[in-house]
Amino acid sequence: MRAALILGTQLLERHPAFDDGDIDELLMVESAALFDRLPYHQHKIVLVLSAMRHFAERQREQGRTVRYLRHTDGRGFAAGVAHLIERHDIDGLAWMRAADRGVDRRIDRIAAAADIRSKRYADRAFLTPEPELDAWFRDHPRARMEDFYRWQRQRTGILMEGAHPAGGRWNYDADNREPLPKAGIPIPPLPRSEPDAITLEVIDEVRERFPDHPGDARDFWLPVTRDDALAWLDAFVEERLGDFGRYEDAMAADEPFLFHSVLTPALNTGLLAPHDVVDAVLGASGDVPLPSLEGFLRQVIGWREYMRGMYRAHPELEGANALGLTRELEPWWYTGEGVPAELPVPVRTVLERVLRHGYAHHIERLMVLGNWFLLEGYAPASVNRWFLSLFVDAYEWVMVPNVFGMSQFADGGMVGTKPYVSGGAYLQRMGRWWPSQQAGKESAFTEGYWDFLQRHEAVLAGNPRLARPLAQMRSRRAVEP
């Protein structure tokens, strides 16, 4: 009997096991021990478990045999897979390559211990075949996102007119940096569906098994089936994509989602594949401004794939700490209890929505949370642990390069060419967090910004993108009494 092991982050409609005529059964294992490794947000646990159970039900409806082990069985992942292999006389095991490092080796060891044959399928959760991706990064040791993105456009033909980019420009960043209008603008709500019996059962289990983890499972809000994920995708394309580009860097204290797609939880569990998203977005291109179209597709075909490539090419990113930061995140970052009264309004607001939803959009992650973590001197490993724990779409392959690279500058400039720090003026311009622009300029962000540049002047002095702010910092220092 030959079986394919389906991981909880690989719930693909076109999983390669379905094309393998040698596969007789599917194996799926829930592991409470995996969710005990970090204090994962309850919504993240509900998402993975409910999506897995819905996926298994869908495969059974399509006539496939699924051998499923729930976390309530008490076995860990390795013991659970070994149990299914022995119980069902499995003599061959296949699986799709995992994005996170170490998973494939772990499954190899399980198969070897059971003395059965094994094989790996190529990863279909991304657009770029692994050999092509790895080759590009080998050829570009100082790989920049913009270079990778242009290669992706040329390789795929997406938004290309022959050899030239559609509209004559590779990106429209300059057009996509507007704050929300002062007069306000209607924000379409996210789709909402009531939890079914499967999800309600998972919610009860999570509340009982992981009561001390952040969040409240009863507030769960995400799609857990492919059909629901496709409905979210359709709603984004029809209702929010047109304004996405213009306002993709905007923030609002009372609007957690704005025009963002919130599709990464579905993409990173396999409920959606990248080609699903690309096809849907391109299908609407005639009705969507090119800056919005390009700005969103850059996240899917550029940034997401680039993160995967950086993770594969540079394992040394994990643990990097170019600025030598050592402060550990306090427990209140996980619980919301005892939050200091002096915590700036943007940080407090975004933290509250992360604790509630397990989510914040990309500019809040980078320029509110990541910015504050840098200014306060938190250790990048501690920051990475927090993001992995609290965000419903966070997995090692995407968070390591995002946190150690882009967000926390721990790699010294490999992923991002400068630290993404700012004072309060930028935050006020993009989000109107304080009563006035002057209040933003006088906020703790601004004080922290200048202190950061002064503390790390020796490391940052050779960075051409920081020449002007460093000169301003020195001028300020020279006139201080």
Sequence and secondary structure as in RCSB ss.txt:
>XXXX:A:sequence
MRAALILGTQLLERHPAFDDGDIDELLMVESAALFDRLPYHQHKIVLVLSAMRHFAERQREQGRTVRYLRHTDGR
GFAAGVAHLIERHDIDGLAWMRAADRGVDRRIDRIAAAADIRSKRYADRAFLTPEPELDAWFRDHPRARMEDFYR
WQRQRTGILMEGAHPAGGRWNYDADNREPLPKAGIPIPPLPRSEPDAITLEVIDEVRERFPDHPGDARDFWLPVT
RDDALAWLDAFVEERLGDFGRYEDAMAADEPFLFHSVLTPALNTGLLAPHDVVDAVLGASGDVPLPSLEGFLRQV
IGWREYMRGMYRAHPELEGANALGLTRELEPWWYTGEGVPAELPVPVRTVLERVLRHGYAHHIERLMVLGNWFLL
EGYAPASVNRWFLSLFVDAYEWVMVPNVFGMSQFADGGMVGTKPYVSGGAYLQRMGRWWPSQQAGKESAFTEGYW
DFLQRHEAVLAGNPRLARPLAQMRSRRAVEP
>XXXX:A:secstr
 EEEE  TT   TT GGGG TT  EEEEE  HHHHHTTT  HHHHHHHHHHHHHHHHHHHHTT EEEEE GGG  
 HHHHHHHHHHHTT  EEEEE  SSTTHHHHHHHHHHHHT EEEEE   SSSS HHHHHHHHHH TT  HHHHHH
HHHHHH TTEETTEEGGG S  GGGS     TT             HHHHHHHHHHHHH TTSSS GGG  S  S
HHHHHHHHHHHHHHTHHHHTTTTT   TT SSTT    HHHHTTTSS HHHHHHHHHHTGGGS HHHHHHHHIII
IIIHHHHHHHHHH GGGTT  TT   B   THHHH TT  TTS HHHHHHHHHHHHHS   HHHIIIIIIHHHHH
HTB HHHHHHHHHHH TT  HHHHHIIIIIIIT TTSSSSSSS     HHHHHHHH  SSSHHHHHTSHHHHHHH
HHHHHTHHHHTT GGGHHHHHHHHHHHHH  
